Amino acid sequence: MTLVTDTASLSALCERLAREPYVAVDTEFMRDKTYYSKLCLVQLAGNDEAAAVDTLAPGLDLTPLYELMADPGVLKVFHAARQDVEIFVHQANAVPAPLFDTQIAGMVCGFGDAVSYDRLVRGLTGVRLDKTSRFTDWSHRPLTPKQVEYALADVIHLRPAYEKLHRRLEKTNRLEWLSEEMAVLTDPATYRVVPEESWRRLKIRSTKPKFLAVLQELAAWREHEAQSRDVPRNRILRDDALVDVAAQMPQTPTSCRGRGRSTGSPPAARPAGRFWKRLRRLWRVPRSSGRPCPSRTRPRKAASRSRICCACS
């Protein structure tokens, strides 16, 4: 069991791994109390060693890790990479590249859409993983040997899984089928949150222009607040409350309370001045300024999965 807690050890580890053709990578993080994921652990595996980097260790400089993630000569292998990559983009302002996602490769090879890591490993290698530490608090220190062992299993078994998938894809001439999906994963725009577009993730039925205009403004306000305070967006205002406020257009904090599914915790208790100033301005939005119906303007998915969801023979 190798747990890296100082910069010198991390630098030496990354220097060794930089000589590898590929490195298996995974992260452990917490996000229940924050908007941005709190990175707690990074697991790395080369051909001869695996190590867990304690990103919360006092004084640890993660620069060598970020340089390894950006090294064009080393392929970074993840499973279900998007959340892991999002963390690196937020912390290092760079997408790990080049990159290979075994979940996408598994889909191409007939394991189904969004196959879990343990099912993929079991199907390819026959190994059954211990998942007893799946819901552990990764921010709590010190980490136990069992936690570190569990975390390292996520990269130790990722290497043979990747190699088997890669051979299947080469044998069936389907490696290029992954290129479109991998291009999405390595595009920084994939991880760029635009508050003015956050309304699109809400479940709504009304397509009235003024309702949509107000909803878009309120959703953008909530996103900005959540980002600036680093708290989950629902800590600012729940989805159902946000939709209700846009639909009901309350004129005062008092009128916002007690309206069906409304706030539960009145928005006036949040940054009251900014919230109600914005509301009063929005009520004056002219009907013609509404945005189009989300169902008609939702962006097309960057890559079609229907073409690649078939089994490798």
N, C-alpha and C positions, 0 to 999 in steps of 0.2 A: 504494500500500500504506500503510495507516494502522494503526500500532500505538500504543495508548494506554498510557502507563506512569506518568502522574501524575494526581493528584486533580483539578487545575484543568481539564485536558483532558477527563477523564471527565465532570466536571460540565457542561462546555460541550456535549459530545457528547450527553449525556442530555437536556439542555435543548432541543436542536434536535430530537431524536427524539421528544420528548414532544408536539411539534406535528404529528406524523404520525398518520394514522388507524390504521396498523399498523406493526409492526416485526418483521422476521425475526430469530430468535434461535437460536443454537446454542452448545454448550459443548464444550470438550476437557478431559478429566480423566484421572486415573490412579487405579486401585483395586487393583492387584495386591498391594500390601503393606499396605493399610489396610482397616478395616471401612467407614469413610465415604469417599466419593469425594473425592479431592484436586483441587479446581478449579484448572485451569492457564490456561485461556483462555476468554473469552466473546466470541462474534462477534455483531455487530449490523449490520443493514442497513435503512436507510430508502430513500426514493425517490431521493435524490441522493447518498448516501454510504454506505460500509460501513467498519467499523472493527473491529479485534480488541483486546480489553481484556486486557492482561497482568495477570492477577489475582495473580501472584506477584511483581510489581514492588515493591521496598522502599518502604514508606510510603504505598502506594496505599490510599485509603479508598473502599470499594465502596458506600458509602451512596447516592450518586446512581444507581447501577445498580439497587440494590434498590428505590429509590423509583420508577424507571421501570417495573420489573417489577410493581409494585403499583398503577400508575396506571390507574384504571378507564376512562379515556378513550382508552387506546391498546391495541389488540389485539396480543397477542404470538403470533406464528406460529412453531411448532416443527415438526420432523419427528421422530416417535417420541419424544414429549415426556417420557415418564415418568422416565427417568434424569436428564434435565436439570432437571425440576421438583423431583425429590427433592433435588438439590444445593442449589437455592435454598431449599427448605423447611428443610434442615439448617443452612444458613448464615445465612439471614435470618428464619427462622421464619415464612415466609409463602409462599403459592402464587402464582406469577405469574398474573394475571388481569386482564381476560378472556383466554382462551386458545383457539387453534385448532391442531389437530394434523393436518398434511397426510397422515400415514400412515393415520389413521382416515378422513379424507376420501377418500383414494385407494382404500381398501377399498370405500367406498360407491359410488365411480365405476368399479368393476370392475377395479382393478389387483391384486386379491387381498389376502389377509390378510398383514399385516406386510410390505408392499412396501418394498424398500430405497429409500433416498434417490436413489441414482444411477439406478436403474431408473425411478423415478417422474419424475425430471427428464428423462431421455431420452425417455420416453413422451409427456410433455407438451410439451417444448420442442425436442426433437431434439438437445440438447447432451449430449455424452459427457464425463463428469467424469474428471479425472486423480486416481486413487486411490493413487498411489505412496507418499504420506505417511500412509497410513491407520494404520500400526502404529508411528508415530514416538513417541519419548519426549517427551511434551508438558511434562514437568516440567524438562527440561534447558534451561538458559539459556547463551548467548543463543539466541533463536529465529532461524532462517534466513529470508530473504525467501521461499524456496520453501515453508516451513512455513506462514508467514502467508498467502501466496497460496492455498495449499490450503485452509486453514481458512476464509478469507473466501468461497471458492466455495460453501461449505455454506450461506451465507445469501444471497449474491448471486443464485443461481439458485432459491432457495426462494421469492423474491418472485413471479416470473412463474408458478411452479408453483402457488402459492397462488391467484393471481388466476384462472388457468384452471380450477382445481378449483372455486373459488367460483362462477364463471359457470355451470359445468356443474350444480352443485347448485341454483343458483337457477332455471335453465332447467327442471330436472326436479322442482322443488318438494321437494327432499330435504334441504335444510339442517337442518330440524328432526330428521332422522334421527340427526344427530350429537349432539344435546343430551344424551342419556343417557350416552354415552361421555365427552363433555366434562365432564359433572357429576362423573364418577368421577375424572377427571384433576385437577379443581380442588378436590376434597374433601381437606382436610388428613389425614383418617383413612386415606386411601389410602397415605400415606407414613409412617404411625405404626407402628413395629415393636414388637410386644408379645412380649417374650421367652417368655411362657407359651404363646404360640400357635406358636412356631417349630418345634415338633415336627411340625406338619402338613406341612411341606415335605419330610420324610424319606420315603424309599421303604421301606415295611415290609410284612410279610405277616401277622405274628402279631396277633391281636386280644385276647390275654389281658389282662384288666384290670390285673393287677399290672405286667406288662411295659409297658403303655401309661402307667401312672402314673409308673413310674420313668423311662421315656423322656421324658415331658413335663418332669419335674423336671431331668433332665440336660441336655436341650436348652435349657431356660430358663437354667440355670447357664452353659452355653457361650455363649449369646447375651449375657448380662450381662458375662461376661469379655471377649468380643470387643469389645463396645461400650466398656467402661471402659478397655481397653488400646489401642483403635483398631487392631486387627489382624484379618485375615480369620478367620472362624469356624473354618475348617479348620486354621488355625495353632494353635488351642486343642485341637481334637480332630476328626478326620475323621468324616464322616457314618457310614461303615461301622463305624468303631471305636465311635462313640457307640451305634449299634444293638447291637453285640456286647456292650458293657458292660451295657446294659440287659437283654439276654437272658441273659447268663452270670452276672451278679451276682458278680463276683470279690470276695473278702473282704480281699485284701491287694494291694499294688502288685506283688509278685512273681507272684501268681496271675493278674494281668491281662496279663502278658507271654506272648508265644508262643501266643496262642489264635487260630489261624486268621487271619482278616482283621483282627484286633484293632488295636492302636494304632499299631504301627510306631515311634512315640515315646511311651513310656508316660505316661499321664495324671499319674502321680505326679511326673513331671518338670515339669509345669505347676504352678500354684499348689497344691502337694500337700496342704497342710492343709485348704483349703476343699473340694477335690475329694473326698478320702477321708472327711472328716467328713460331707459330703452323702451319699456312697454308703452309709456305715454307717447313716445315718438312714433312707435310702430302703429298705434291705433289710427294715426293720420296717414298711413300708407294708402295711396290711391288704389282703387280696384285694378286698374290697368297695369300696376307694377308687379303683379304676382308672377311667380316662377311657374314654368310648365310642370305638369304632373310628373312626379318621379318615375312612375312606371313607364312613361314614354321617353324619358331622358336618361335612364340609368345607363352608365357607360357599358359598352360591350366588354365582355371578359377578354383579357389579353390573349388567352390561349384556349382553344377548344379541347376538352378532354375526351370527347366522344370518339375522336379518331384514334386515340392512343390507349383506350381501355380495352385491350384485348390480350389474350394470353400468348406468351412466348411459347413456341413449339420446340 
